[in-house]
Amino acid sequence: MPADPELLRAARRELSLPLCAIGGITPANAPPLLEAGADLLAVIQGLFGQPNVREAAARFQALFR
């Protein structure tokens, strides 16, 4: 199941440990996950499945600035 902002919000209310979103993460759907409480993003296809890994990594890195 892809990462879900509502699940992250519920986890953030209940847990005081770092939360990692995993599953179908892209630069387009990552911002709502971070806003919902994700501290980390676990990304494989969204990074290594892209034609230019360096550019893909830069797009993800920019989300944490």
Protein Blocks (a to p, Z undefined) as FASTA:
>chain_A
ZZdfklmmmmmmmpccdcddeehiafklmmmmmmnopabdcdfklmmmpfblmlmmmmmm
mmmZZ
